[in-house]
Amino acid sequence: MQYAPALVGPASRAVKRRLDDAESDLCLIRLFENQNRLSPAAHTEPHDKGDDMTAIHAQPKRDPRSSFDQGTFNTSAEVTTPVELATMLGCMYALIVANLVQVLAGFAAADPSPPAAVVPGIAATAVLGLGALPMIRSAQTAGYKLGIAFCLASMVGMGPHKLFLENGGVIAPMALVGFAFELVFILHAVRALRVSVLAER
């Protein structure tokens, strides 16, 4: 039969074309699936914009004064700047050394030296300052309070009233310098405590 090739030829070409189209579609589907596996973040579920605004308002507030925060507000660590913390520590070290010098002068009976009855109190003041140091270094409010108490106790041995003593001219340098360090620390500590209280509200 001579007409068979004419009939079979177009049918076979149509079937082949459909098979080729189906194979191309399958390849595209597999390629799309591979892309989804490589980038799962590209097909996330849609969410409401209101949720984003709620999350933004729920974020913790940051202290604008702080230059070392990492995006979260930590009351115990951000109530002072690094410069303020270094200033307070410097005052503490200087006052502790000054109190220890007075204790050594009392034991050595040097002239001038504090009375023997006062030496134990000065030693206790130095111990109070040493105890407050690590808490101030870690920026704890308890450390600021202990540091203020330490400075007030140090004013007994280092303050302007020492200038009116018999040997006031001799001890004037230590008395005035110590008093200046005491005032500087108290001012910074009071400000840090105030910032801490405002941050907790």
C-alpha positions as CSV (number, residue, x, y, z in Angstrom):
1,M,0.0,0.0,0.0
2,Q,1.7,3.2,-1.2
3,Y,-0.4,5.6,0.9
4,A,0.7,4.2,4.3
5,P,3.9,6.3,4.6
6,A,2.0,9.4,3.8
7,L,-0.5,8.7,6.6
8,V,2.0,7.4,9.1
9,G,4.7,10.1,8.6
10,P,2.7,13.1,9.9
11,A,1.3,11.2,12.8
12,S,4.7,10.0,13.9
13,R,6.1,13.5,13.6
14,A,3.3,14.9,15.8
15,V,3.9,12.3,18.4
16,K,7.6,13.0,18.4
17,R,6.9,16.7,18.7
18,R,4.7,16.1,21.8
19,L,7.3,13.9,23.4
20,D,9.9,16.6,22.9
21,D,7.7,19.2,24.4
22,A,6.9,17.0,27.4
23,E,10.6,16.4,27.9
24,S,11.4,20.1,27.8
25,D,8.7,20.8,30.3
26,L,10.1,18.1,32.6
27,C,13.6,19.7,32.3
28,L,12.2,23.1,33.2
29,I,10.3,21.6,36.3
30,R,13.5,19.9,37.5
31,L,15.5,23.1,37.0
32,F,13.0,25.1,39.0
33,E,13.1,22.6,41.8
34,N,16.9,22.7,42.0
35,Q,16.8,26.5,42.2
36,N,14.3,26.2,45.1
37,R,16.6,23.9,47.0
38,L,19.6,26.2,46.5
39,S,17.7,29.4,47.6
40,P,15.0,28.5,50.1
41,A,14.9,32.1,51.4
42,A,13.6,33.3,48.1
43,H,10.2,31.7,48.7
44,T,9.1,32.7,52.1
45,E,5.5,33.0,53.2
46,P,4.0,36.4,52.9
47,H,3.4,38.2,56.2
48,D,1.6,41.3,57.3
49,K,3.4,44.6,57.4
50,G,1.8,45.3,60.7
51,D,3.9,42.5,62.2
52,D,7.1,44.3,61.1
53,M,6.0,47.5,62.8
54,T,5.1,45.6,66.0
55,A,8.6,44.0,66.0
56,I,10.3,47.4,65.5
57,H,8.4,49.0,68.4
58,A,9.1,45.9,70.6
59,Q,12.9,46.3,70.1
60,P,14.8,47.4,73.3
61,K,15.7,51.1,73.4
62,R,19.3,52.1,72.9
63,D,21.2,54.6,74.9
64,P,22.2,57.4,72.5
65,R,25.2,58.3,74.7
66,S,26.7,54.9,74.5
67,S,29.5,54.4,72.0
68,F,30.0,50.7,72.6
69,D,26.6,49.2,72.7
70,Q,25.7,46.4,70.2
71,G,22.1,47.1,69.6
72,T,20.7,46.1,73.0
73,F,20.4,48.2,76.1
74,N,22.2,46.8,79.2
75,T,21.6,49.1,82.1
76,S,24.5,47.9,84.1
77,A,26.9,48.3,81.2
78,E,25.8,51.4,79.5
79,V,25.2,54.0,82.2
80,T,28.7,55.4,81.7
81,T,30.9,56.0,78.7
82,P,34.4,54.5,78.5
83,V,35.9,57.9,79.3
84,E,33.7,58.4,82.3
85,L,34.5,54.9,83.6
86,A,38.2,55.5,83.2
87,T,37.9,58.8,85.0
88,M,36.2,57.2,88.0
89,L,38.7,54.4,88.2
90,G,41.5,56.8,88.1
91,C,40.0,58.7,91.0
92,M,39.5,55.5,93.0
93,Y,43.1,54.3,92.4
94,A,44.5,57.7,93.5
95,L,42.4,58.0,96.6
96,I,43.2,54.4,97.7
97,V,46.9,55.0,97.3
98,A,46.5,58.3,99.3
99,N,44.7,56.4,102.1
100,L,47.4,53.7,102.2
101,V,50.1,56.4,102.4
102,Q,48.4,57.8,105.4
103,V,48.2,54.4,107.1
104,L,51.9,53.8,106.4
105,A,52.8,57.3,107.8
106,G,50.8,56.5,110.9
107,F,52.5,53.2,111.5
108,A,55.9,54.8,110.8
109,A,55.1,57.8,113.1
110,A,56.3,60.1,110.4
111,D,55.8,63.9,110.7
112,P,53.1,64.8,109.7
113,S,51.0,61.7,110.3
114,P,47.5,61.0,111.4
115,P,46.8,60.2,115.0
116,A,47.1,56.5,116.0
117,A,43.5,56.4,116.9
118,V,42.5,57.5,113.4
119,V,44.7,55.0,111.5
120,P,42.3,52.0,111.7
121,G,39.5,54.1,110.3
122,I,41.7,55.2,107.3
123,A,42.7,51.6,106.7
124,A,39.0,50.6,106.7
125,T,38.4,53.4,104.2
126,A,41.1,52.0,101.9
127,V,39.6,48.5,102.2
128,L,36.2,49.9,101.3
129,G,37.7,51.5,98.2
130,L,39.4,48.2,97.2
131,G,36.1,46.4,97.5
132,A,34.3,48.9,95.3
133,L,36.9,48.8,92.5
134,P,35.8,45.6,90.8
135,M,32.1,46.6,90.9
136,I,32.9,50.0,89.4
137,R,35.0,48.4,86.7
138,S,32.0,46.2,85.7
139,A,29.8,49.4,85.9
140,Q,27.5,48.1,88.6
141,T,25.3,50.6,90.5
142,A,26.3,49.1,93.8
143,G,29.9,50.0,93.0
144,Y,29.0,53.6,92.4
145,K,27.2,53.7,95.7
146,L,30.2,52.1,97.5
147,G,32.5,54.5,95.7
148,I,30.5,57.5,96.9
149,A,30.7,56.2,100.5
150,F,34.4,55.7,100.1
151,C,34.9,59.3,98.9
152,L,32.9,60.7,101.8
153,A,34.9,58.6,104.2
154,S,38.2,59.8,102.6
155,M,37.1,63.4,103.1
156,V,37.9,63.0,106.8
157,G,41.6,62.7,106.0
158,M,41.6,64.7,102.7
159,G,39.5,67.8,102.6
160,P,39.7,71.6,102.8
161,H,39.3,71.5,106.6
162,K,42.8,70.1,106.8
163,L,44.2,73.5,105.8
164,F,43.1,74.9,109.2
165,L,45.2,72.5,111.2
166,E,48.5,73.4,112.8
167,N,50.5,71.7,110.0
168,G,47.9,72.5,107.4
169,G,50.5,74.0,105.1
170,V,52.4,70.8,104.9
171,I,49.5,68.5,104.2
172,A,47.7,71.0,101.9
173,P,48.8,69.4,98.6
174,M,47.5,65.9,99.5
175,A,44.4,67.4,101.1
176,L,43.4,69.5,98.1
177,V,44.3,67.0,95.4
178,G,42.5,64.3,97.3
179,F,39.4,66.5,97.7
180,A,39.4,67.3,94.0
181,F,39.5,63.5,93.1
182,E,36.7,62.9,95.6
183,L,34.5,65.6,94.0
184,V,35.1,64.3,90.5
185,F,34.2,60.8,91.4
186,I,31.1,61.8,93.3
187,L,29.9,63.9,90.3
188,H,30.4,61.1,87.8
189,A,28.9,58.5,90.1
190,V,25.8,60.5,90.8
191,R,25.2,61.1,87.1
192,A,25.7,57.4,86.4
193,L,23.2,56.5,89.1
194,R,20.7,59.0,87.7
195,V,21.0,57.6,84.2
196,S,20.6,54.0,85.5
197,V,17.3,55.0,87.3
198,L,16.0,56.7,84.1
199,A,16.9,53.7,82.0
200,E,14.9,51.3,84.3
201,R,11.7,53.3,83.9
